[in-house]
């Protein structure tokens, strides 16, 4: 099914909520209606007699569409210029209102009142401002729903009237397959960040003939009914407002076609998706007391039993994922669209989170999670740097949608860029200057997750635990660097009287960039500079033994200066974690109980 058809189907299935604002005042527009910012509320009785008026700004759903050029009154609620202050516009308003007021008694009450010409006087007596730009909404106290914008019978009366007068330009709608009133005017304002941009834009008839030689009318090339156009655009607008993942002018939505239900965010980290899923289903959360919170692992079970605490759920709905963006202020395009079965969608989300995950620190606890898409983009391209970066970020989000949902492989250039960036630790700085060690370590975790996913796609699996028998040279070089880093930190700790406040970078960290380019030569330099720290630790026997064991795993021909790839970061990060764990277990002789 096309994106247009999917949106229409979703609208038809959830049409019972049309016109009813949610808790955030988002509303799915009924056919033939739009939202309007109103300022004045006028209350009448069932006979059209004035009762009261007050200033109270509220956004409501009103009959009608966007104004065209010239005189174009709204069918019911309008501004004072049309209701009382401009003779020509007032006449046009009354003519249109009279044409359909007989369809509903409340609308007839409004017509009688406005036709009486007392509106301005009534407002002045109620001490209400009478600026021609102020919009008026009407209440008619004749039943339990005096607010006309909340009365579904008023909305239905307007829709029935529109259907009754639509006799011309009826043709086959290419979206629904039904003969109905076609339209060449399609809504804008689908995304609040790009208010004027349209998904479908038809040129004037003169220009159309100039540029489209095979057709003589716009409708011949784009036969879409007014009803279908409204449903598709209104549904997309509602989805973007209630569940859209936005970046500047770009918005991404993922929903179940059958009921509009939001699907797990393809851009979130495992922690975020897991917690939201558990919250929605009422299942028991992972406890903070657990030694390790493996959100990536738990996510599968949580998603599979979503909304069902007692067992797995058989998901057979269809999921649509759509990305839209506006290249200009007037035009919007679909930049990504994919339909999948719900079980397939969940499988791809789960697979991404299980294979693109790493160990992170969260609230002083270890957790395993896939990083969010924004953190991956920052690891590859760096932190935000203005408008140019926003364009890169939007393009990267679309590429990641293809990687997560369509199985496209991670780009080698992305991995190389991320590894190069994180191998320069001092590019991560605090706002007030100085090296930001925590930001660097967090970025390293993101890059390790991306590298692990990249190698997984190449049929190379890397455990989240240190593999002490693994013999890849890059992995081994990374382990050596981590041992040197820890050894120096340990010696400083002893030198300062077991005070761990010295957070200066070690030589291993200082030379990391050079180490990646020429690992053998740089390792010799780093090891030489370890000598005073080794002496301070009385020979550092335990660390020396670790270094010897790693050196023994090298193929002699591979201990060379060939530049390192992402595997060295995996070895470095896992060796650091292993040293911390061994420290806590007391396996490192005289090692203090600290985190480095």
Secondary structure, DSSP 8 states (H G I E B T S, - for coil): --HHHHHHHHHHHTGGGTT---TTS-----TTEEEEEEEEEEEEETTS-EEEEEEEEEEEEEES----SSS---SSSEEHIIIII-HHHHHHHHHHHHHHHTT-HHHHHHHHHHHHT-HHHHHHHTT----TT-EEEEEEESSS--BGGG-HHHHHHHHHHHHHH--SSEEE-TTT--EEEB-S---B-SSGGGTT-BSS----HHHHHHH-TT-SSHHHH---BHHHHHHHHHHHHHHHHHH-EEETTEEEEEEETTT--B---TTS-HHHHHHHHHHHHT-----TTSSEEEHHHHHHHHHHTTT-TTS------EEEEEEEEESSSSBEEEEEEEEEEHHHHHHHHHHHHHHSEEEEEETTEEEEEE--HHHHHHHHH-S--SHHHHHHHHHHHHHHHHHHHS-----HHHHHHHHHHHT-GGG-B-TTSSB-HHHHHHHHHHHHHHHHHHHHHTT----SS--TT---HHHHHHHHHHHHHHHHHHHHHHHTTS--------HHHHTHHHHHHSHHHHHHHHHHHTHHHHHHTTT-HHHHHHHHHHHHHS-GGG-S-----THHHHHHHHHHHHHHHHHHHT-STT--S---
